[in-house]
Amino acid sequence: KDANAALLSNFEVYQLLTDLKQQRKESGKTKQSSGQQNLNTIMYETLKYISKTPCKYQSPETVREFLVAMKDHKLTK
């Protein structure tokens, strides 16, 4: 499947951003370009918003179970 055309769940976005935030924290780079600062702001705002949703408490298993349960309904994007 085309990775650029896939849809992400809120859980996947939350997981991706928290992992990226942790990697950046561990790398410890201090000098950042303005583009990097803009990306940091977007990441911060997105994490702030998405942390208030139920996806924060989900797991990969629950998302998988939901997708399997909904498969019979043949929903489209």
All heavy atoms as a GROMACS GRO file, in nm:
protein
  623
    1LYS      N    1   0.083  -0.119   0.000
    1LYS     CA    2   0.000   0.000   0.000
    1LYS      C    3   0.087   0.125   0.000
    1LYS      O    4   0.200   0.124   0.049
    1LYS     CB    5  -0.091   0.000   0.122
    1LYS     CG    6  -0.190  -0.114   0.121
    1LYS     CD    7  -0.294  -0.094   0.225
    1LYS     CE    8  -0.396  -0.205   0.213
    1LYS     NZ    9  -0.520  -0.177   0.277
    2ASP      N   10   0.030   0.232  -0.050
    2ASP     CA   11   0.102   0.358  -0.057
    2ASP      C   12   0.104   0.423   0.081
    2ASP      O   13  -0.001   0.461   0.134
    2ASP     CB   14   0.034   0.450  -0.159
    2ASP     CG   15   0.107   0.581  -0.178
    2ASP    OD1   16   0.217   0.597  -0.121
    2ASP    OD2   17   0.055   0.665  -0.251
    3ALA      N   18   0.222   0.434   0.140
    3ALA     CA   19   0.235   0.491   0.274
    3ALA      C   20   0.192   0.637   0.281
    3ALA      O   21   0.149   0.685   0.386
    3ALA     CB   22   0.379   0.477   0.323
    4ASN      N   23   0.202   0.709   0.170
    4ASN     CA   24   0.163   0.850   0.169
    4ASN      C   25   0.012   0.869   0.163
    4ASN      O   26  -0.038   0.978   0.189
    4ASN     CB   27   0.228   0.922   0.051
    4ASN     CG   28   0.377   0.933   0.068
    4ASN    OD1   29   0.427   0.943   0.180
    4ASN    ND2   30   0.450   0.928  -0.041
    5ALA      N   31  -0.061   0.765   0.126
    5ALA     CA   32  -0.205   0.778   0.111
    5ALA      C   33  -0.283   0.715   0.227
    5ALA      O   34  -0.404   0.716   0.228
    5ALA     CB   35  -0.250   0.712  -0.019
    6ALA      N   36  -0.212   0.662   0.324
    6ALA     CA   37  -0.278   0.594   0.436
    6ALA      C   38  -0.337   0.695   0.534
    6ALA      O   39  -0.287   0.806   0.549
    6ALA     CB   40  -0.178   0.505   0.508
    7LEU      N   41  -0.446   0.654   0.600
    7LEU     CA   42  -0.506   0.736   0.704
    7LEU      C   43  -0.450   0.692   0.838
    7LEU      O   44  -0.427   0.574   0.861
    7LEU     CB   45  -0.658   0.718   0.704
    7LEU     CG   46  -0.730   0.765   0.578
    7LEU    CD1   47  -0.878   0.730   0.588
    7LEU    CD2   48  -0.714   0.914   0.562
    8LEU      N   49  -0.429   0.788   0.926
    8LEU     CA   50  -0.378   0.758   1.060
    8LEU      C   51  -0.488   0.783   1.162
    8LEU      O   52  -0.562   0.879   1.153
    8LEU     CB   53  -0.258   0.847   1.094
    8LEU     CG   54  -0.133   0.828   1.009
    8LEU    CD1   55  -0.028   0.932   1.048
    8LEU    CD2   56  -0.077   0.690   1.024
    9SER      N   57  -0.492   0.696   1.262
    9SER     CA   58  -0.585   0.719   1.372
    9SER      C   59  -0.522   0.820   1.468
    9SER      O   60  -0.401   0.846   1.463
    9SER     CB   61  -0.613   0.588   1.446
    9SER     OG   62  -0.496   0.544   1.512
   10ASN      N   63  -0.604   0.877   1.555
   10ASN     CA   64  -0.550   0.970   1.655
   10ASN      C   65  -0.447   0.901   1.743
   10ASN      O   66  -0.348   0.962   1.782
   10ASN     CB   67  -0.664   1.026   1.741
   10ASN     CG   68  -0.744   1.131   1.669
   10ASN    OD1   69  -0.712   1.168   1.556
   10ASN    ND2   70  -0.849   1.176   1.733
   11PHE      N   71  -0.470   0.774   1.773
   11PHE     CA   72  -0.374   0.699   1.854
   11PHE      C   73  -0.238   0.692   1.785
   11PHE      O   74  -0.134   0.713   1.848
   11PHE     CB   75  -0.425   0.558   1.884
   11PHE     CG   76  -0.320   0.470   1.946
   11PHE    CD1   77  -0.286   0.487   2.080
   11PHE    CD2   78  -0.254   0.375   1.872
   11PHE    CE1   79  -0.188   0.408   2.137
   11PHE    CE2   80  -0.156   0.296   1.929
   11PHE     CZ   81  -0.123   0.313   2.062
   12GLU      N   82  -0.239   0.665   1.654
   12GLU     CA   83  -0.113   0.655   1.580
   12GLU      C   84  -0.040   0.789   1.575
   12GLU      O   85   0.082   0.795   1.590
   12GLU     CB   86  -0.139   0.603   1.440
   12GLU     CG   87  -0.183   0.459   1.437
   12GLU     CD   88  -0.235   0.415   1.302
   12GLU    OE1   89  -0.315   0.491   1.241
   12GLU    OE2   90  -0.196   0.306   1.258
   13VAL      N   91  -0.114   0.897   1.558
   13VAL     CA   92  -0.054   1.030   1.557
   13VAL      C   93   0.005   1.062   1.694
   13VAL      O   94   0.119   1.109   1.705
   13VAL     CB   95  -0.157   1.138   1.516
   13VAL    CG1   96  -0.100   1.278   1.533
   13VAL    CG2   97  -0.203   1.116   1.374
   14TYR      N   98  -0.071   1.032   1.799
   14TYR     CA   99  -0.024   1.057   1.936
   14TYR      C  100   0.104   0.977   1.963
   14TYR      O  101   0.202   1.031   2.016
   14TYR     CB  102  -0.134   1.019   2.036
   14TYR     CG  103  -0.093   1.036   2.180
   14TYR    CD1  104  -0.088   1.162   2.237
   14TYR    CD2  105  -0.060   0.927   2.258
   14TYR    CE1  106  -0.050   1.179   2.369
   14TYR    CE2  107  -0.021   0.943   2.390
   14TYR     CZ  108  -0.017   1.070   2.445
   14TYR     OH  109   0.023   1.086   2.575
   15GLN      N  110   0.104   0.850   1.927
   15GLN     CA  111   0.220   0.764   1.949
   15GLN      C  112   0.341   0.815   1.872
   15GLN      O  113   0.452   0.822   1.924
   15GLN     CB  114   0.186   0.621   1.907
   15GLN     CG  115   0.280   0.517   1.958
   15GLN     CD  116   0.270   0.499   2.106
   15GLN    OE1  117   0.163   0.509   2.163
   15GLN    NE2  118   0.380   0.474   2.171
   16LEU      N  119   0.320   0.852   1.746
   16LEU     CA  120   0.427   0.902   1.661
   16LEU      C  121   0.488   1.030   1.718
   16LEU      O  122   0.611   1.044   1.726
   16LEU     CB  123   0.372   0.929   1.521
   16LEU     CG  124   0.472   0.935   1.410
   16LEU    CD1  125   0.480   0.798   1.345
   16LEU    CD2  126   0.431   1.039   1.309
   17LEU      N  127   0.403   1.124   1.760
   17LEU     CA  128   0.454   1.251   1.813
   17LEU      C  129   0.524   1.234   1.947
   17LEU      O  130   0.625   1.299   1.972
   17LEU     CB  131   0.341   1.352   1.824
   17LEU     CG  132   0.286   1.405   1.692
   17LEU    CD1  133   0.169   1.499   1.716
   17LEU    CD2  134   0.394   1.474   1.612
   18THR      N  135   0.472   1.148   2.034
   18THR     CA  136   0.539   1.127   2.163
   18THR      C  137   0.674   1.058   2.143
   18THR      O  138   0.772   1.093   2.210
   18THR     CB  139   0.452   1.046   2.261
   18THR    OG1  140   0.409   0.927   2.198
   18THR    CG2  141   0.334   1.126   2.310
   19ASP      N  142   0.683   0.965   2.048
   19ASP     CA  143   0.811   0.900   2.018
   19ASP      C  144   0.911   1.001   1.962
   19ASP      O  145   1.028   1.003   2.001
   19ASP     CB  146   0.793   0.785   1.919
   19ASP     CG  147   0.721   0.666   1.979
   19ASP    OD1  148   0.704   0.661   2.103
   19ASP    OD2  149   0.678   0.578   1.900
   20LEU      N  150   0.865   1.085   1.871
   20LEU     CA  151   0.951   1.187   1.811
   20LEU      C  152   0.999   1.287   1.916
   20LEU      O  153   1.116   1.326   1.918
   20LEU     CB  154   0.877   1.260   1.699
   20LEU     CG  155   0.956   1.359   1.615
   20LEU    CD1  156   1.076   1.291   1.551
   20LEU    CD2  157   0.867   1.420   1.508
   21LYS      N  158   0.909   1.326   2.006
   21LYS     CA  159   0.945   1.418   2.114
   21LYS      C  160   1.052   1.356   2.204
   21LYS      O  161   1.149   1.424   2.243
   21LYS     CB  162   0.820   1.451   2.196
   21LYS     CG  163   0.843   1.550   2.306
   21LYS     CD  164   0.712   1.576   2.380
   21LYS     CE  165   0.735   1.665   2.500
   21LYS     NZ  166   0.610   1.686   2.575
   22GLN      N  167   1.038   1.228   2.234
   22GLN     CA  168   1.136   1.159   2.318
   22GLN      C  169   1.271   1.150   2.248
   22GLN      O  170   1.375   1.171   2.311
   22GLN     CB  171   1.085   1.017   2.353
   22GLN     CG  172   1.173   0.942   2.448
   22GLN     CD  173   1.179   1.010   2.584
   22GLN    OE1  174   1.084   1.072   2.627
   22GLN    NE2  175   1.292   0.999   2.649
   23GLN      N  176   1.272   1.122   2.119
   23GLN     CA  177   1.397   1.114   2.043
   23GLN      C  178   1.468   1.249   2.042
   23GLN      O  179   1.590   1.256   2.058
   23GLN     CB  180   1.370   1.071   1.900
   23GLN     CG  181   1.334   0.926   1.884
   23GLN     CD  182   1.296   0.894   1.741
   23GLN    OE1  183   1.293   0.980   1.653
   23GLN    NE2  184   1.261   0.768   1.717
   24ARG      N  185   1.393   1.355   2.026
   24ARG     CA  186   1.453   1.489   2.025
   24ARG      C  187   1.510   1.526   2.160
   24ARG      O  188   1.612   1.590   2.171
   24ARG     CB  189   1.351   1.593   1.980
   24ARG     CG  190   1.320   1.582   1.834
   24ARG     CD  191   1.227   1.690   1.791
   24ARG     NE  192   1.205   1.679   1.648
   24ARG     CZ  193   1.150   1.772   1.577
   24ARG    NH1  194   1.108   1.882   1.633
   24ARG    NH2  195   1.134   1.755   1.448
   25LYS      N  196   1.440   1.484   2.264
   25LYS     CA  197   1.486   1.513   2.400
   25LYS      C  198   1.618   1.440   2.427
   25LYS      O  199   1.709   1.495   2.488
   25LYS     CB  200   1.380   1.469   2.501
   25LYS     CG  201   1.408   1.515   2.643
   25LYS     CD  202   1.301   1.467   2.738
   25LYS     CE  203   1.173   1.546   2.718
   25LYS     NZ  204   1.070   1.513   2.818
   26GLU      N  205   1.627   1.316   2.379
   26GLU     CA  206   1.748   1.236   2.400
   26GLU      C  207   1.865   1.285   2.318
   26GLU      O  208   1.979   1.274   2.360
   26GLU     CB  209   1.719   1.089   2.368
   26GLU     CG  210   1.627   1.023   2.468
   26GLU     CD  211   1.582   0.885   2.425
   26GLU    OE1  212   1.618   0.841   2.314
   26GLU    OE2  213   1.508   0.822   2.503
   27SER      N  214   1.839   1.340   2.198
   27SER     CA  215   1.948   1.388   2.112
   27SER      C  216   2.011   1.515   2.169
   27SER      O  217   2.130   1.538   2.152
   27SER     CB  218   1.900   1.410   1.969
   27SER     OG  219   1.815   1.523   1.962
   28GLY      N  220   1.931   1.599   2.233
   28GLY     CA  221   1.983   1.716   2.302
   28GLY      C  222   2.035   1.828   2.215
   28GLY      O  223   2.116   1.909   2.258
   29LYS      N  224   1.993   1.837   2.090
   29LYS     CA  225   2.037   1.947   2.004
   29LYS      C  226   1.976   2.078   2.052
   29LYS      O  227   1.858   2.085   2.083
   29LYS     CB  228   1.996   1.922   1.859
   29LYS     CG  229   2.075   1.813   1.793
   29LYS     CD  230   2.039   1.804   1.647
   29LYS     CE  231   2.122   1.699   1.579
   29LYS     NZ  232   2.092   1.688   1.437
   30THR      N  233   2.058   2.183   2.059
   30THR     CA  234   2.008   2.311   2.108
   30THR      C  235   1.987   2.412   1.996
   30THR      O  236   1.896   2.492   2.000
   30THR     CB  237   2.106   2.371   2.211
   30THR    OG1  238   2.235   2.382   2.151
   30THR    CG2  239   2.114   2.283   2.334
   31LYS      N  240   2.071   2.413   1.894
   31LYS     CA  241   2.060   2.508   1.784
   31LYS      C  242   1.954   2.460   1.685
   31LYS      O  243   1.963   2.350   1.632
   31LYS     CB  244   2.196   2.519   1.714
   31LYS     CG  245   2.202   2.618   1.602
   31LYS     CD  246   2.236   2.753   1.651
   31LYS     CE  247   2.256   2.843   1.531
   31LYS     NZ  248   2.275   2.978   1.568
   32GLN      N  249   1.852   2.545   1.662
   32GLN     CA  250   1.743   2.506   1.573
   32GLN      C  251   1.714   2.617   1.474
   32GLN      O  252   1.717   2.734   1.509
   32GLN     CB  253   1.618   2.475   1.653
   32GLN     CG  254   1.632   2.357   1.744
   32GLN     CD  255   1.505   2.331   1.823
   32GLN    OE1  256   1.415   2.412   1.824
   32GLN    NE2  257   1.501   2.218   1.889
   33SER      N  258   1.681   2.576   1.352
   33SER     CA  259   1.644   2.673   1.249
   33SER      C  260   1.501   2.720   1.276
   33SER      O  261   1.428   2.662   1.357
   33SER     CB  262   1.653   2.609   1.111
   33SER     OG  263   1.555   2.508   1.098
   34SER      N  264   1.459   2.823   1.205
   34SER     CA  265   1.323   2.874   1.223
   34SER      C  266   1.220   2.772   1.178
   34SER      O  267   1.113   2.760   1.235
   34SER     CB  268   1.303   3.006   1.148
   34SER     OG  269   1.318   2.986   1.009
   35GLY      N  270   1.253   2.695   1.074
   35GLY     CA  271   1.163   2.589   1.028
   35GLY      C  272   1.146   2.482   1.134
   35GLY      O  273   1.037   2.430   1.156
   36GLN      N  274   1.255   2.450   1.202
   36GLN     CA  275   1.251   2.351   1.309
   36GLN      C  276   1.169   2.404   1.427
   36GLN      O  277   1.094   2.329   1.490
   36GLN     CB  278   1.393   2.316   1.354
   36GLN     CG  279   1.400   2.201   1.450
   36GLN     CD  280   1.357   2.071   1.385
   36GLN    OE1  281   1.391   2.043   1.271
   36GLN    NE2  282   1.282   1.992   1.456
   37GLN      N  283   1.181   2.530   1.456
   37GLN     CA  284   1.102   2.591   1.565
   37GLN      C  285   0.954   2.588   1.532
   37GLN      O  286   0.871   2.563   1.619
   37GLN     CB  287   1.150   2.733   1.591
   37GLN     CG  288   1.286   2.740   1.655
   37GLN     CD  289   1.340   2.882   1.665
   37GLN    OE1  290   1.286   2.974   1.604
   37GLN    NE2  291   1.446   2.899   1.743
   38ASN      N  292   0.920   2.612   1.404
   38ASN     CA  293   0.780   2.604   1.361
   38ASN      C  294   0.726   2.463   1.377
   38ASN      O  295   0.613   2.443   1.422
   38ASN     CB  296   0.765   2.650   1.216
   38ASN     CG  297   0.790   2.798   1.200
   38ASN    OD1  298   0.783   2.874   1.295
   38ASN    ND2  299   0.821   2.838   1.078
   39LEU      N  300   0.808   2.364   1.340
   39LEU     CA  301   0.767   2.224   1.353
   39LEU      C  302   0.747   2.189   1.501
   39LEU      O  303   0.652   2.120   1.536
   39LEU     CB  304   0.872   2.132   1.290
   39LEU     CG  305   0.843   1.983   1.296
   39LEU    CD1  306   0.711   1.951   1.228
   39LEU    CD2  307   0.956   1.905   1.234
   40ASN      N  308   0.835   2.239   1.587
   40ASN     CA  309   0.820   2.214   1.730
   40ASN      C  310   0.690   2.272   1.783
   40ASN      O  311   0.623   2.212   1.867
   40ASN     CB  312   0.939   2.273   1.808
   40ASN     CG  313   1.066   2.195   1.787
   40ASN    OD1  314   1.064   2.080   1.741
   40ASN    ND2  315   1.178   2.256   1.817
   41THR      N  316   0.653   2.390   1.735
   41THR     CA  317   0.528   2.453   1.778
   41THR      C  318   0.408   2.371   1.732
   41THR      O  319   0.315   2.347   1.810
   41THR     CB  320   0.518   2.596   1.720
   41THR    OG1  321   0.630   2.672   1.766
   41THR    CG2  322   0.389   2.664   1.764
   42ILE      N  323   0.411   2.323   1.609
   42ILE     CA  324   0.302   2.240   1.558
   42ILE      C  325   0.292   2.111   1.638
   42ILE      O  326   0.183   2.068   1.675
   42ILE     CB  327   0.323   2.212   1.407
   42ILE    CG1  328   0.307   2.341   1.327
   42ILE    CG2  329   0.226   2.104   1.359
   42ILE    CD1  330   0.353   2.331   1.184
   43MET      N  331   0.406   2.050   1.666
   43MET     CA  332   0.406   1.926   1.746
   43MET      C  333   0.349   1.951   1.885
   43MET      O  334   0.267   1.873   1.934
   43MET     CB  335   0.548   1.870   1.759
   43MET     CG  336   0.598   1.800   1.636
   43MET     SD  337   0.767   1.740   1.652
   43MET     CE  338   0.764   1.655   1.806
   44TYR      N  339   0.390   2.061   1.947
   44TYR     CA  340   0.343   2.094   2.081
   44TYR      C  341   0.192   2.115   2.084
   44TYR      O  342   0.122   2.060   2.167
   44TYR     CB  343   0.416   2.218   2.133
   44TYR     CG  344   0.356   2.272   2.261
   44TYR    CD1  345   0.384   2.211   2.382
   44TYR    CD2  346   0.270   2.381   2.259
   44TYR    CE1  347   0.328   2.258   2.500
   44TYR    CE2  348   0.214   2.429   2.376
   44TYR     CZ  349   0.244   2.368   2.496
   44TYR     OH  350   0.188   2.415   2.612
   45GLU      N  351   0.143   2.195   1.990
   45GLU     CA  352   0.000   2.225   1.985
   45GLU      C  353  -0.082   2.099   1.955
   45GLU      O  354  -0.188   2.078   2.012
   45GLU     CB  355  -0.030   2.333   1.881
   45GLU     CG  356   0.023   2.470   1.917
   45GLU     CD  357  -0.046   2.533   2.036
   45GLU    OE1  358  -0.164   2.500   2.062
   45GLU    OE2  359   0.016   2.615   2.104
   46THR      N  360  -0.032   2.016   1.864
   46THR     CA  361  -0.103   1.893   1.830
   46THR      C  362  -0.107   1.799   1.949
   46THR      O  363  -0.212   1.741   1.981
   46THR     CB  364  -0.037   1.824   1.708
   46THR    OG1  365  -0.033   1.916   1.600
   46THR    CG2  366  -0.113   1.700   1.668
   47LEU      N  367   0.008   1.781   2.016
   47LEU     CA  368   0.011   1.694   2.134
   47LEU      C  369  -0.077   1.748   2.246
   47LEU      O  370  -0.146   1.672   2.315
   47LEU     CB  371   0.154   1.678   2.184
   47LEU     CG  372   0.232   1.563   2.124
   47LEU    CD1  373   0.378   1.569   2.167
   47LEU    CD2  374   0.172   1.430   2.160
   48LYS      N  375  -0.078   1.878   2.262
   48LYS     CA  376  -0.162   1.940   2.365
   48LYS      C  377  -0.309   1.911   2.339
   48LYS      O  378  -0.384   1.874   2.430
   48LYS     CB  379  -0.137   2.092   2.366
   48LYS     CG  380  -0.213   2.168   2.471
   48LYS     CD  381  -0.175   2.315   2.463
   48LYS     CE  382  -0.272   2.401   2.540
   48LYS     NZ  383  -0.246   2.542   2.523
   49TYR      N  384  -0.351   1.924   2.214
   49TYR     CA  385  -0.491   1.899   2.178
   49TYR      C  386  -0.525   1.750   2.188
   49TYR      O  387  -0.624   1.712   2.250
   49TYR     CB  388  -0.518   1.948   2.035
   49TYR     CG  389  -0.653   1.904   1.984
   49TYR    CD1  390  -0.769   1.968   2.025
   49TYR    CD2  391  -0.664   1.796   1.898
   49TYR    CE1  392  -0.893   1.926   1.980
   49TYR    CE2  393  -0.787   1.753   1.852
   49TYR     CZ  394  -0.902   1.819   1.894
   49TYR     OH  395  -1.023   1.777   1.851
   50ILE      N  396  -0.442   1.667   2.129
   50ILE     CA  397  -0.474   1.525   2.119
   50ILE      C  398  -0.463   1.454   2.254
   50ILE      O  399  -0.525   1.350   2.276
   50ILE     CB  400  -0.389   1.459   2.009
   50ILE    CG1  401  -0.463   1.346   1.944
   50ILE    CG2  402  -0.255   1.414   2.061
   50ILE    CD1  403  -0.405   1.300   1.813
   51SER      N  404  -0.387   1.511   2.346
   51SER     CA  405  -0.374   1.453   2.480
   51SER      C  406  -0.504   1.461   2.558
   51SER      O  407  -0.522   1.390   2.658
   51SER     CB  408  -0.263   1.522   2.558
   51SER     OG  409  -0.139   1.496   2.501
   52LYS      N  410  -0.594   1.547   2.516
   52LYS     CA  411  -0.722   1.563   2.585
   52LYS      C  412  -0.829   1.469   2.530
   52LYS      O  413  -0.944   1.473   2.573
   52LYS     CB  414  -0.770   1.708   2.572
   52LYS     CG  415  -0.677   1.807   2.638
   52LYS     CD  416  -0.722   1.949   2.613
   52LYS     CE  417  -0.622   2.048   2.670
   52LYS     NZ  418  -0.658   2.186   2.638
   53THR      N  419  -0.793   1.385   2.434
   53THR     CA  420  -0.887   1.293   2.372
   53THR      C  421  -0.864   1.151   2.426
   53THR      O  422  -0.758   1.124   2.483
   53THR     CB  423  -0.874   1.294   2.219
   53THR    OG1  424  -0.746   1.239   2.184
   53THR    CG2  425  -0.889   1.434   2.162
   54PRO      N  426  -0.959   1.062   2.405
   54PRO     CA  427  -0.944   0.925   2.456
   54PRO      C  428  -0.827   0.847   2.396
   54PRO      O  429  -0.785   0.747   2.454
   54PRO     CB  430  -1.076   0.858   2.416
   54PRO     CG  431  -1.172   0.969   2.398
   54PRO     CD  432  -1.092   1.086   2.351
   55CYS      N  433  -0.770   0.892   2.285
   55CYS     CA  434  -0.661   0.817   2.223
   55CYS      C  435  -0.541   0.804   2.315
   55CYS      O  436  -0.462   0.711   2.302
   55CYS     CB  437  -0.620   0.880   2.090
   55CYS     SG  438  -0.526   1.031   2.106
   56LYS      N  439  -0.530   0.894   2.410
   56LYS     CA  440  -0.420   0.889   2.506
   56LYS      C  441  -0.424   0.759   2.587
   56LYS      O  442  -0.321   0.710   2.632
   56LYS     CB  443  -0.428   1.010   2.599
   56LYS     CG  444  -0.314   1.021   2.697
   56LYS     CD  445  -0.325   1.147   2.778
   56LYS     CE  446  -0.210   1.159   2.875
   56LYS     NZ  447  -0.217   1.283   2.951
   57TYR      N  448  -0.541   0.701   2.602
   57TYR     CA  449  -0.558   0.582   2.686
   57TYR      C  450  -0.574   0.455   2.604
   57TYR      O  451  -0.595   0.348   2.660
   57TYR     CB  452  -0.679   0.600   2.778
   57TYR     CG  453  -0.670   0.729   2.856
   57TYR    CD1  454  -0.749   0.838   2.822
   57TYR    CD2  455  -0.579   0.743   2.960
   57TYR    CE1  456  -0.740   0.957   2.892
   57TYR    CE2  457  -0.569   0.862   3.030
   57TYR     CZ  458  -0.650   0.969   2.996
   57TYR     OH  459  -0.639   1.086   3.065
   58GLN      N  460  -0.566   0.465   2.472
   58GLN     CA  461  -0.583   0.348   2.386
   58GLN      C  462  -0.451   0.272   2.373
   58GLN      O  463  -0.345   0.322   2.411
   58GLN     CB  464  -0.632   0.390   2.248
   58GLN     CG  465  -0.772   0.444   2.248
   58GLN     CD  466  -0.814   0.496   2.112
   58GLN    OE1  467  -0.732   0.533   2.030
   58GLN    NE2  468  -0.944   0.501   2.090
   59SER      N  469  -0.460   0.154   2.316
   59SER     CA  470  -0.342   0.073   2.289
   59SER      C  471  -0.354   0.020   2.146
   59SER      O  472  -0.462   0.022   2.087
   59SER     CB  473  -0.335  -0.043   2.388
   59SER     OG  474  -0.441  -0.134   2.364
   60PRO      N  475  -0.244  -0.032   2.092
   60PRO     CA  476  -0.252  -0.088   1.957
   60PRO      C  477  -0.355  -0.202   1.947
   60PRO      O  478  -0.421  -0.216   1.844
   60PRO     CB  479  -0.111  -0.141   1.931
   60PRO     CG  480  -0.024  -0.062   2.022
   60PRO     CD  481  -0.108  -0.030   2.142
   61GLU      N  482  -0.371  -0.276   2.054
   61GLU     CA  483  -0.467  -0.387   2.054
   61GLU      C  484  -0.611  -0.337   2.041
   61GLU      O  485  -0.691  -0.394   1.967
   61GLU     CB  486  -0.453  -0.472   2.180
   61GLU     CG  487  -0.322  -0.547   2.189
   61GLU     CD  488  -0.205  -0.460   2.237
   61GLU    OE1  489  -0.228  -0.361   2.310
   61GLU    OE2  490  -0.092  -0.489   2.197
   62THR      N  491  -0.644  -0.231   2.113
   62THR     CA  492  -0.781  -0.180   2.106
   62THR      C  493  -0.812  -0.123   1.969
   62THR      O  494  -0.923  -0.140   1.918
   62THR     CB  495  -0.809  -0.074   2.215
   62THR    OG1  496  -0.716   0.034   2.201
   62THR    CG2  497  -0.800  -0.133   2.354
   63VAL      N  498  -0.715  -0.057   1.908
   63VAL     CA  499  -0.735  -0.002   1.773
   63VAL      C  500  -0.752  -0.117   1.675
   63VAL      O  501  -0.841  -0.115   1.589
   63VAL     CB  502  -0.617   0.089   1.732
   63VAL    CG1  503  -0.628   0.131   1.587
   63VAL    CG2  504  -0.609   0.211   1.823
   64ARG      N  505  -0.670  -0.220   1.686
   64ARG     CA  506  -0.680  -0.336   1.599
   64ARG      C  507  -0.815  -0.405   1.615
   64ARG      O  508  -0.880  -0.441   1.516
   64ARG     CB  509  -0.567  -0.434   1.629
   64ARG     CG  510  -0.551  -0.544   1.527
   64ARG     CD  511  -0.429  -0.633   1.551
   64ARG     NE  512  -0.305  -0.557   1.557
   64ARG     CZ  513  -0.233  -0.538   1.670
   64ARG    NH1  514  -0.272  -0.590   1.784
   64ARG    NH2  515  -0.122  -0.469   1.668
   65GLU      N  516  -0.859  -0.424   1.739
   65GLU     CA  517  -0.990  -0.486   1.764
   65GLU      C  518  -1.103  -0.405   1.702
   65GLU      O  519  -1.196  -0.461   1.644
   65GLU     CB  520  -1.014  -0.500   1.915
   65GLU     CG  521  -0.930  -0.604   1.982
   65GLU     CD  522  -0.943  -0.601   2.132
   65GLU    OE1  523  -1.032  -0.532   2.185
   65GLU    OE2  524  -0.863  -0.670   2.198
   66PHE      N  525  -1.095  -0.274   1.712
   66PHE     CA  526  -1.197  -0.187   1.652
   66PHE      C  527  -1.200  -0.204   1.501
   66PHE      O  528  -1.306  -0.217   1.441
   66PHE     CB  529  -1.171  -0.042   1.690
   66PHE     CG  530  -1.260   0.055   1.618
   66PHE    CD1  531  -1.393   0.072   1.657
   66PHE    CD2  532  -1.213   0.128   1.511
   66PHE    CE1  533  -1.476   0.159   1.589
   66PHE    CE2  534  -1.295   0.216   1.443
   66PHE     CZ  535  -1.427   0.232   1.483
   67LEU      N  536  -1.083  -0.203   1.439
   67LEU     CA  537  -1.076  -0.216   1.294
   67LEU      C  538  -1.131  -0.350   1.247
   67LEU      O  539  -1.201  -0.357   1.145
   67LEU     CB  540  -0.933  -0.196   1.245
   67LEU     CG  541  -0.878  -0.054   1.259
   67LEU    CD1  542  -0.731  -0.050   1.220
   67LEU    CD2  543  -0.958   0.044   1.177
   68VAL      N  544  -1.101  -0.455   1.320
   68VAL     CA  545  -1.153  -0.587   1.284
   68VAL      C  546  -1.305  -0.589   1.299
   68VAL      O  547  -1.376  -0.641   1.213
   68VAL     CB  548  -1.087  -0.697   1.372
   68VAL    CG1  549  -1.159  -0.830   1.357
   68VAL    CG2  550  -0.940  -0.712   1.335
   69ALA      N  551  -1.357  -0.530   1.407
   69ALA     CA  552  -1.501  -0.527   1.430
   69ALA      C  553  -1.573  -0.445   1.322
   69ALA      O  554  -1.686  -0.477   1.285
   69ALA     CB  555  -1.531  -0.469   1.569
   70MET      N  556  -1.510  -0.342   1.271
   70MET     CA  557  -1.574  -0.255   1.171
   70MET      C  558  -1.557  -0.305   1.027
   70MET      O  559  -1.624  -0.256   0.937
   70MET     CB  560  -1.516  -0.113   1.181
   70MET     CG  561  -1.544  -0.045   1.314
   70MET     SD  562  -1.717  -0.041   1.360
   70MET     CE  563  -1.783   0.070   1.241
   71LYS      N  564  -1.472  -0.403   1.007
   71LYS     CA  565  -1.443  -0.451   0.872
   71LYS      C  566  -1.569  -0.503   0.802
   71LYS      O  567  -1.587  -0.481   0.682
   71LYS     CB  568  -1.338  -0.562   0.879
   71LYS     CG  569  -1.283  -0.603   0.747
   71LYS     CD  570  -1.169  -0.701   0.763
   71LYS     CE  571  -1.106  -0.729   0.629
   71LYS     NZ  572  -0.992  -0.819   0.641
   72ASP      N  573  -1.658  -0.569   0.874
   72ASP     CA  574  -1.780  -0.623   0.814
   72ASP      C  575  -1.875  -0.514   0.764
   72ASP      O  576  -1.959  -0.541   0.678
   72ASP     CB  577  -1.855  -0.711   0.916
   72ASP     CG  578  -1.777  -0.836   0.948
   72ASP    OD1  579  -1.692  -0.877   0.866
   72ASP    OD2  580  -1.802  -0.895   1.056
   73HIS      N  581  -1.861  -0.394   0.813
   73HIS     CA  582  -1.950  -0.284   0.773
   73HIS      C  583  -1.909  -0.219   0.642
   73HIS      O  584  -1.982  -0.136   0.588
   73HIS     CB  585  -1.958  -0.179   0.885
   73HIS     CG  586  -2.017  -0.234   1.010
   73HIS    ND1  587  -2.151  -0.261   1.025
   73HIS    CD2  588  -1.958  -0.269   1.127
   73HIS    CE1  589  -2.173  -0.308   1.145
   73HIS    NE2  590  -2.058  -0.316   1.209
   74LYS      N  591  -1.790  -0.252   0.594
   74LYS     CA  592  -1.739  -0.202   0.465
   74LYS      C  593  -1.751  -0.051   0.451
   74LYS      O  594  -1.804   0.001   0.353
   74LYS     CB  595  -1.808  -0.273   0.349
   74LYS     CG  596  -1.783  -0.423   0.351
   74LYS     CD  597  -1.854  -0.493   0.238
   74LYS     CE  598  -1.825  -0.642   0.252
   74LYS     NZ  599  -1.900  -0.721   0.160
   75LEU      N  600  -1.702   0.020   0.551
   75LEU     CA  601  -1.704   0.166   0.548
   75LEU      C  602  -1.597   0.217   0.451
   75LEU      O  603  -1.494   0.154   0.432
   75LEU     CB  604  -1.680   0.222   0.688
   75LEU     CG  605  -1.781   0.183   0.794
   75LEU    CD1  606  -1.738   0.236   0.930
   75LEU    CD2  607  -1.917   0.236   0.760
   76THR      N  608  -1.622   0.330   0.392
   76THR     CA  609  -1.523   0.393   0.304
   76THR      C  610  -1.465   0.514   0.375
   76THR      O  611  -1.514   0.557   0.479
   76THR     CB  612  -1.589   0.438   0.172
   76THR    OG1  613  -1.690   0.535   0.201
   76THR    CG2  614  -1.649   0.320   0.099
   77LYS      N  615  -1.358   0.569   0.316
   77LYS     CA  616  -1.295   0.686   0.376
   77LYS      C  617  -1.394   0.798   0.388
   77LYS      O  618  -1.398   0.872   0.477
   77LYS     CB  619  -1.176   0.732   0.292
   77LYS     CG  620  -1.063   0.634   0.292
   77LYS     CD  621  -0.950   0.686   0.206
   77LYS     CE  622  -0.839   0.584   0.197
   77LYS     NZ  623  -0.729   0.625   0.114
   0.00000   0.00000   0.00000
